[in-house]
Amino acid sequence: MRFHFFAAVVVLVTAFILHVSLLELCVLLFCISSVISAELINTSIEINVDLAMPERNERAGNAKDLAAAAVLVVSLVSAIIGCIIFLPKIFS
């Protein structure tokens, strides 16, 4: 979680340095909140699965893996959106 908050600060500082538009800032804030929300949901699922199934269970492991994969998908799409917003400003 610390990494996500650090990354969010880096993104917001970069956004202000590069003078992104208000709409771009809103998109970045949506991406940041999506990644953090997905991570919180993933953590919640992992805790609940561990409580419900303290012993090793293949289906419980699958549930945890799927929750982690959801975080990965949201993070990758957010990174792509960040590249779409930042790269033209960096290279112009």
BABANU-941732 format. One record per residue: residue number from 1; residue in one letter; y, z, x of N, C-alpha, C in turn. Coordinates in steps of 0.1 Angstrom, whole numbers, plus 5000, padded with zeros to 4 digits. Each point is the difference from the previous one (the first is absolute). Layout:
BEGIN
@n NUM&res A&n_py Y&n_pz Z&n_px X&ca_py Y&ca_pz Z&ca_px X&c_py Y&c_pz Z&c_px X
...
REM end
This chain:
BEGIN
@n 1&res M&n_py 4988&n_pz 5000&n_px 5008&ca_py 5012&ca_pz 5000&ca_px 4992&c_py 5013&c_pz 5000&c_px 5009
@n 2&res R&n_py 4999&n_pz 5007&n_px 5011&ca_py 5012&ca_pz 5000&ca_px 5009&c_py 5003&c_pz 4986&c_px 5005
@n 3&res F&n_py 4990&n_pz 4992&n_px 5002&ca_py 5002&ca_pz 4987&ca_px 5005&c_py 5008&c_pz 4992&c_px 4989
@n 4&res H&n_py 4996&n_pz 5001&n_px 4988&ca_py 5006&ca_pz 4993&ca_px 4989&c_py 5015&c_pz 5004&c_px 4998
@n 5&res F&n_py 5003&n_pz 5013&n_px 5002&ca_py 5014&ca_pz 5004&ca_px 4999&c_py 5008&c_pz 4995&c_px 5012
@n 6&res F&n_py 4994&n_pz 5000&n_px 5012&ca_py 5007&ca_pz 4995&ca_px 5011&c_py 5002&c_pz 4985&c_px 4999
@n 7&res A&n_py 4990&n_pz 4993&n_px 4995&ca_py 5002&ca_pz 4985&ca_px 4998&c_py 5011&c_pz 4998&c_px 4990
@n 8&res A&n_py 5000&n_pz 5008&n_px 4989&ca_py 5011&ca_pz 4998&ca_px 4990&c_py 5014&c_pz 5002&c_px 5006
@n 9&res V&n_py 5001&n_pz 5010&n_px 5008&ca_py 5013&ca_pz 5002&ca_px 5007&c_py 5004&c_pz 4988&c_px 5009
@n 10&res V&n_py 4990&n_pz 4995&n_px 5008&ca_py 5003&ca_pz 4989&ca_px 5008&c_py 5004&c_pz 4988&c_px 4992
@n 11&res V&n_py 4993&n_pz 4997&n_px 4989&ca_py 5003&ca_pz 4989&ca_px 4991&c_py 5014&c_pz 5001&c_px 4995
@n 12&res L&n_py 5004&n_pz 5012&n_px 4995&ca_py 5013&ca_pz 5002&ca_px 4994&c_py 5011&c_pz 4999&c_px 5010
@n 13&res V&n_py 4998&n_pz 5005&n_px 5012&ca_py 5010&ca_pz 4999&ca_px 5011&c_py 5002&c_pz 4985&c_px 5003
@n 14&res T&n_py 4989&n_pz 4993&n_px 5002&ca_py 5000&ca_pz 4986&ca_px 5003&c_py 5007&c_pz 4992&c_px 4989
@n 15&res A&n_py 4998&n_pz 5004&n_px 4988&ca_py 5006&ca_pz 4993&ca_px 4989&c_py 5015&c_pz 5002&c_px 5000
@n 16&res F&n_py 5005&n_pz 5012&n_px 5004&ca_py 5015&ca_pz 5002&ca_px 5000&c_py 5006&c_pz 4993&c_px 5013
@n 17&res I&n_py 4992&n_pz 5000&n_px 5011&ca_py 5005&ca_pz 4993&ca_px 5012&c_py 5002&c_pz 4985&c_px 4997
@n 18&res L&n_py 4990&n_pz 4994&n_px 4993&ca_py 5000&ca_pz 4986&ca_px 4998&c_py 5008&c_pz 4996&c_px 4987
@n 19&res H&n_py 5005&n_pz 5009&n_px 4993&ca_py 5009&ca_pz 4998&ca_px 4989&c_py 4992&c_pz 4992&c_px 4989
@n 20&res V&n_py 4989&n_pz 5005&n_px 4996&ca_py 4992&ca_pz 4993&ca_px 4989&c_py 5008&c_pz 5001&c_px 4987
@n 21&res S&n_py 4997&n_pz 4991&n_px 4991&ca_py 5007&ca_pz 5000&ca_px 4987&c_py 4995&c_pz 5012&c_px 4992
@n 22&res L&n_py 5007&n_pz 5003&n_px 4989&ca_py 4996&ca_pz 5010&ca_px 4991&c_py 4986&c_pz 4998&c_px 4994
@n 23&res L&n_py 4998&n_pz 4987&n_px 4996&ca_py 4987&ca_pz 4997&ca_px 4994&c_py 4988&c_pz 5001&c_px 5011
@n 24&res E&n_py 5003&n_pz 4996&n_px 5012&ca_py 4990&ca_pz 5002&ca_px 5011&c_py 4997&c_pz 5015&c_px 5002
@n 25&res L&n_py 5011&n_pz 5008&n_px 5000&ca_py 4998&ca_pz 5014&ca_px 5002&c_py 4991&c_pz 5006&c_px 4988
@n 26&res C&n_py 5003&n_pz 4996&n_px 4988&ca_py 4992&ca_pz 5004&ca_px 4989&c_py 4985&c_pz 4996&c_px 5002
@n 27&res V&n_py 4997&n_pz 4988&n_px 5004&ca_py 4987&ca_pz 4996&ca_px 5003&c_py 4993&c_pz 5008&c_px 5011
@n 28&res L&n_py 5008&n_pz 5003&n_px 5010&ca_py 4994&ca_pz 5009&ca_px 5011&c_py 4997&c_pz 5014&c_px 4995
@n 29&res L&n_py 5009&n_pz 5005&n_px 4992&ca_py 4998&ca_pz 5014&ca_px 4994&c_py 4988&c_pz 5000&c_px 4991
@n 30&res F&n_py 4998&n_pz 4989&n_px 4993&ca_py 4988&ca_pz 4999&ca_px 4991&c_py 4987&c_pz 4999&c_px 5009
@n 31&res C&n_py 5001&n_pz 4993&n_px 5011&ca_py 4988&ca_pz 4999&ca_px 5009&c_py 4997&c_pz 5013&c_px 5006
@n 32&res I&n_py 5010&n_pz 5007&n_px 5004&ca_py 4999&ca_pz 5014&ca_px 5006&c_py 4993&c_pz 5009&c_px 4990
@n 33&res S&n_py 5006&n_pz 5000&n_px 4988&ca_py 4994&ca_pz 5010&ca_px 4990&c_py 4986&c_pz 4996&c_px 4996
@n 34&res S&n_py 4997&n_pz 4987&n_px 5000&ca_py 4986&ca_pz 4995&ca_px 4997&c_py 4990&c_pz 5005&c_px 5010
@n 35&res V&n_py 5004&n_pz 4999&n_px 5013&ca_py 4991&ca_pz 5004&ca_px 5010&c_py 4998&c_pz 5015&c_px 5000
@n 36&res I&n_py 5010&n_pz 5008&n_px 4999&ca_py 4999&ca_pz 5014&ca_px 4999&c_py 4992&c_pz 5005&c_px 4988
@n 37&res S&n_py 5003&n_pz 4993&n_px 4988&ca_py 4992&ca_pz 5004&ca_px 4988&c_py 4986&c_pz 4996&c_px 5002
@n 38&res A&n_py 4996&n_pz 4989&n_px 5005&ca_py 4986&ca_pz 4996&ca_px 5003&c_py 4994&c_pz 5010&c_px 5009
@n 39&res E&n_py 5007&n_pz 5005&n_px 5010&ca_py 4994&ca_pz 5010&ca_px 5009&c_py 4998&c_pz 5013&c_px 4993
@n 40&res L&n_py 5009&n_pz 5004&n_px 4992&ca_py 4998&ca_pz 5013&ca_px 4992&c_py 4988&c_pz 4999&c_px 4991
@n 41&res I&n_py 4999&n_pz 4989&n_px 4993&ca_py 4988&ca_pz 4998&ca_px 4991&c_py 4987&c_pz 5000&c_px 5008
@n 42&res N&n_py 5000&n_pz 4993&n_px 5012&ca_py 4989&ca_pz 5000&ca_px 5008&c_py 4996&c_pz 5014&c_px 5005
@n 43&res T&n_py 5009&n_pz 5008&n_px 5004&ca_py 4998&ca_pz 5013&ca_px 5004&c_py 4994&c_pz 5009&c_px 4988
@n 44&res S&n_py 5006&n_pz 4998&n_px 4989&ca_py 4995&ca_pz 5007&ca_px 4988&c_py 4986&c_pz 4996&c_px 4997
@n 45&res I&n_py 4996&n_pz 4988&n_px 5000&ca_py 4987&ca_pz 4995&ca_px 4998&c_py 4990&c_pz 5006&c_px 5010
@n 46&res E&n_py 5004&n_pz 5000&n_px 5013&ca_py 4991&ca_pz 5005&ca_px 5010&c_py 4998&c_pz 5015&c_px 4998
@n 47&res I&n_py 5010&n_pz 5008&n_px 4997&ca_py 4999&ca_pz 5014&ca_px 4998&c_py 4990&c_pz 5002&c_px 4988
@n 48&res N&n_py 5002&n_pz 4993&n_px 4989&ca_py 4992&ca_pz 5002&ca_px 4988&c_py 4986&c_pz 4996&c_px 5002
@n 49&res V&n_py 4998&n_pz 4989&n_px 5007&ca_py 4986&ca_pz 4996&ca_px 5003&c_py 4993&c_pz 5010&c_px 5009
@n 50&res D&n_py 5007&n_pz 5006&n_px 5010&ca_py 4994&ca_pz 5010&ca_px 5008&c_py 4997&c_pz 5013&c_px 4992
@n 51&res L&n_py 5008&n_pz 5003&n_px 4990&ca_py 4997&ca_pz 5012&ca_px 4992&c_py 4988&c_pz 4997&c_px 4991
@n 52&res A&n_py 5000&n_pz 4988&n_px 4994&ca_py 4989&ca_pz 4997&ca_px 4991&c_py 4987&c_pz 4998&c_px 5007
@n 53&res M&n_py 5000&n_pz 4994&n_px 5012&ca_py 4988&ca_pz 4997&ca_px 5007&c_py 5001&c_pz 5005&c_px 5015
@n 54&res P&n_py 4998&n_pz 5013&n_px 5002&ca_py 5001&ca_pz 5006&ca_px 5013&c_py 4989&c_pz 4994&c_px 5010
@n 55&res E&n_py 4989&n_pz 4996&n_px 4994&ca_py 4989&ca_pz 4994&ca_px 5009&c_py 5003&c_pz 4985&c_px 5001
@n 56&res R&n_py 4994&n_pz 4994&n_px 5010&ca_py 5002&ca_pz 4985&ca_px 5002&c_py 4994&c_pz 4992&c_px 4988
@n 57&res N&n_py 5008&n_pz 4991&n_px 4995&ca_py 4996&ca_pz 4992&ca_px 4988&c_py 5006&c_pz 4986&c_px 5002
@n 58&res E&n_py 4991&n_pz 4990&n_px 4999&ca_py 5004&ca_pz 4986&ca_px 5003&c_py 5011&c_pz 4996&c_px 4990
@n 59&res R&n_py 4999&n_pz 5003&n_px 4987&ca_py 5009&ca_pz 4996&ca_px 4990&c_py 5014&c_pz 5007&c_px 5002
@n 60&res A&n_py 4999&n_pz 5013&n_px 5004&ca_py 5013&ca_pz 5007&ca_px 5003&c_py 5007&c_pz 4994&c_px 5012
@n 61&res G&n_py 4992&n_pz 4996&n_px 5010&ca_py 5006&ca_pz 4993&ca_px 5011&c_py 5006&c_pz 4987&c_px 4997
@n 62&res N&n_py 4994&n_pz 4993&n_px 4991&ca_py 5005&ca_pz 4987&ca_px 4995&c_py 5014&c_pz 5002&c_px 4993
@n 63&res A&n_py 5000&n_pz 5011&n_px 4992&ca_py 5013&ca_pz 5003&ca_px 4993&c_py 5011&c_pz 5002&c_px 5010
@n 64&res K&n_py 4997&n_pz 5008&n_px 5010&ca_py 5010&ca_pz 5003&ca_px 5010&c_py 5004&c_pz 4987&c_px 5008
@n 65&res D&n_py 4990&n_pz 4992&n_px 5003&ca_py 5003&ca_pz 4987&ca_px 5007&c_py 5009&c_pz 4991&c_px 4992
@n 66&res L&n_py 4997&n_pz 4999&n_px 4987&ca_py 5009&ca_pz 4992&ca_px 4991&c_py 5014&c_pz 5005&c_px 4999
@n 67&res A&n_py 5002&n_pz 5013&n_px 4999&ca_py 5013&ca_pz 5006&ca_px 5000&c_py 5008&c_pz 4997&c_px 5013
@n 68&res A&n_py 4993&n_pz 5001&n_px 5011&ca_py 5006&ca_pz 4997&ca_px 5013&c_py 5003&c_pz 4985&c_px 5001
@n 69&res A&n_py 4991&n_pz 4991&n_px 4994&ca_py 5003&ca_pz 4986&ca_px 5000&c_py 5012&c_pz 4997&c_px 4992
@n 70&res A&n_py 5003&n_pz 5007&n_px 4989&ca_py 5012&ca_pz 4997&ca_px 4992&c_py 5012&c_pz 5003&c_px 5008
@n 71&res V&n_py 5000&n_pz 5011&n_px 5008&ca_py 5011&ca_pz 5003&ca_px 5009&c_py 5002&c_pz 4989&c_px 5010
@n 72&res L&n_py 4990&n_pz 4995&n_px 5005&ca_py 5001&ca_pz 4989&ca_px 5010&c_py 5006&c_pz 4988&c_px 4994
@n 73&res V&n_py 4996&n_pz 4996&n_px 4988&ca_py 5005&ca_pz 4988&ca_px 4993&c_py 5015&c_pz 5002&c_px 4998
@n 74&res V&n_py 5004&n_pz 5012&n_px 4994&ca_py 5014&ca_pz 5002&ca_px 4998&c_py 5008&c_pz 5000&c_px 5013
@n 75&res S&n_py 4995&n_pz 5006&n_px 5010&ca_py 5007&ca_pz 5000&ca_px 5013&c_py 5002&c_pz 4986&c_px 5006
@n 76&res L&n_py 4989&n_pz 4992&n_px 4999&ca_py 5001&ca_pz 4986&ca_px 5006&c_py 5010&c_pz 4992&c_px 4992
@n 77&res V&n_py 5000&n_pz 5000&n_px 4987&ca_py 5009&ca_pz 4993&ca_px 4992&c_py 5014&c_pz 5004&c_px 5003
@n 78&res S&n_py 5002&n_pz 5013&n_px 5001&ca_py 5014&ca_pz 5006&ca_px 5003&c_py 5004&c_pz 4995&c_px 5014
@n 79&res A&n_py 4991&n_pz 5000&n_px 5009&ca_py 5004&ca_pz 4995&ca_px 5014&c_py 5004&c_pz 4985&c_px 4999
@n 80&res I&n_py 4993&n_pz 4992&n_px 4992&ca_py 5003&ca_pz 4986&ca_px 4999&c_py 5014&c_pz 4998&c_px 4994
@n 81&res I&n_py 5003&n_pz 5008&n_px 4989&ca_py 5013&ca_pz 5000&ca_px 4994&c_py 5011&c_pz 5004&c_px 5010
@n 82&res G&n_py 4997&n_pz 5010&n_px 5008&ca_py 5009&ca_pz 5004&ca_px 5010&c_py 5003&c_pz 4989&c_px 5010
@n 83&res C&n_py 4990&n_pz 4993&n_px 5004&ca_py 5002&ca_pz 4988&ca_px 5009&c_py 5008&c_pz 4989&c_px 4993
@n 84&res I&n_py 4998&n_pz 4998&n_px 4988&ca_py 5007&ca_pz 4990&ca_px 4993&c_py 5015&c_pz 5003&c_px 4999
@n 85&res I&n_py 5003&n_pz 5013&n_px 4998&ca_py 5014&ca_pz 5005&ca_px 5000&c_py 5006&c_pz 5001&c_px 5014
@n 86&res F&n_py 4993&n_pz 5005&n_px 5009&ca_py 5006&ca_pz 5003&ca_px 5013&c_py 5000&c_pz 4989&c_px 5010
@n 87&res L&n_py 4990&n_pz 4992&n_px 5001&ca_py 4999&ca_pz 4990&ca_px 5011&c_py 5011&c_pz 4990&c_px 4999
@n 88&res P&n_py 5004&n_pz 4994&n_px 4989&ca_py 5011&ca_pz 4991&ca_px 5000&c_py 5013&c_pz 5006&c_px 5005
@n 89&res K&n_py 5002&n_pz 5013&n_px 4997&ca_py 5012&ca_pz 5006&ca_px 5004&c_py 5000&c_pz 5003&c_px 5015
@n 90&res I&n_py 4988&n_pz 5003&n_px 5005&ca_py 4999&ca_pz 5003&ca_px 5014&c_py 5002&c_pz 4988&c_px 5009
@n 91&res F&n_py 4994&n_pz 4988&n_px 4995&ca_py 5000&ca_pz 4988&ca_px 5008&c_py 5012&c_pz 4991&c_px 4997
@n 92&res S&n_py 5009&n_pz 5004&n_px 4992&ca_py 5012&ca_pz 4992&ca_px 4997&c_py 5012&c_pz 5004&c_px 5008
REM end
